Amino acid sequence: MPTWSFLTNHGRALLCIAREPDVRLRDIAASLDITERRAHDIVSDLTEAGYVLKTKDGRRNNYEVQHHMPLPEPNSRERAIGDVLELLGSSRKTPGARDRRASPVERRRK
């Protein structure tokens, strides 16, 4: 079993959220083999950076991936996070759902 991964825990957590927008931190932690506290920190990082919107639904959180956000890597600014999620086959973008802002590519076209 390899001791490394192509994706960081932040990327893997984002995939979990894209697959299941109402995923629990406990389930993210189990999927990534990390503590719940670390899962919370990662989701907080993604939320603060604008990649995920978090809303409360009773006692549960619902997450919405902001597919239009650019990748954080300096050499990949033309690509949006939704492009990567689509490539990995894990995006559950609902029909009729739209991003809150235009993607960087769409902004350049205007």
Sequence and secondary structure as in RCSB ss.txt:
>XXXX:A:sequence
MPTWSFLTNHGRALLCIAREPDVRLRDIAASLDITERRAHDIVSDLTEAGYVLKTKDGRRNNYEVQHHMPLPEPN
SRERAIGDVLELLGSSRKTPGARDRRASPVERRRK
>XXXX:A:secstr
  S  SS HHHHHHHHHHH TT  HHHHHHHHTS HHHHHHHHHHHHHTTSEEEEEETTEEEEEE TTSB SSGG
GTTSBHHHHHHHTT     TT   SS  HHHHHH 
